[in-house]
Amino acid sequence: MRSPHDIIIKPIITEASTEALADKKYTFKVDKRANKTEIKNAIEQIFEVKVAKVNTMNMLGKMKRMGANIGRRPSWKKAIVTLTEDSKTIEFFEGM
């Protein structure tokens, strides 16, 4: 079994994700092989909160040029985690 810190790679802090904090929605970059159940269990173990639902999406890497060569950045997986109404907030995102 994988560690919760292997599943959750890093939080995503953008303008859109900061606005979603009012609805108790938090955005994370997660392991590409992780499913919704593994993500839910990892968030609950790391931050000690209750998760209502998890939405995931596979993000395609951007096309980039290096001179005449064309390449692609790596693809990654994003998870938007919604907490229950009676759950506490994640302190990491406070003050954003």
ChimeraX attribute file (.defattr): number of C-alpha atoms within 10 A of each C-alpha:
attribute: neighborCount
match mode: 1-to-1
recipient: residues
	/A:1	3
	/A:2	9
	/A:3	10
	/A:4	17
	/A:5	14
	/A:6	11
	/A:7	20
	/A:8	20
	/A:9	14
	/A:10	13
	/A:11	16
	/A:12	16
	/A:13	14
	/A:14	11
	/A:15	9
	/A:16	10
	/A:17	16
	/A:18	15
	/A:19	14
	/A:20	15
	/A:21	17
	/A:22	9
	/A:23	11
	/A:24	19
	/A:25	21
	/A:26	23
	/A:27	23
	/A:28	20
	/A:29	18
	/A:30	22
	/A:31	18
	/A:32	14
	/A:33	9
	/A:34	16
	/A:35	14
	/A:36	14
	/A:37	10
	/A:38	16
	/A:39	24
	/A:40	21
	/A:41	16
	/A:42	19
	/A:43	21
	/A:44	15
	/A:45	14
	/A:46	12
	/A:47	13
	/A:48	14
	/A:49	18
	/A:50	19
	/A:51	19
	/A:52	14
	/A:53	14
	/A:54	18
	/A:55	12
	/A:56	18
	/A:57	11
	/A:58	12
	/A:59	13
	/A:60	12
	/A:61	12
	/A:62	10
	/A:63	10
	/A:64	11
	/A:65	9
	/A:66	7
	/A:67	6
	/A:68	6
	/A:69	7
	/A:70	9
	/A:71	12
	/A:72	11
	/A:73	10
	/A:74	10
	/A:75	11
	/A:76	15
	/A:77	17
	/A:78	21
	/A:79	25
	/A:80	20
	/A:81	21
	/A:82	20
	/A:83	23
	/A:84	16
	/A:85	12
	/A:86	8
	/A:87	13
	/A:88	13
	/A:89	19
	/A:90	16
	/A:91	8
	/A:92	9
	/A:93	12
	/A:94	8
	/A:95	5
	/A:96	10
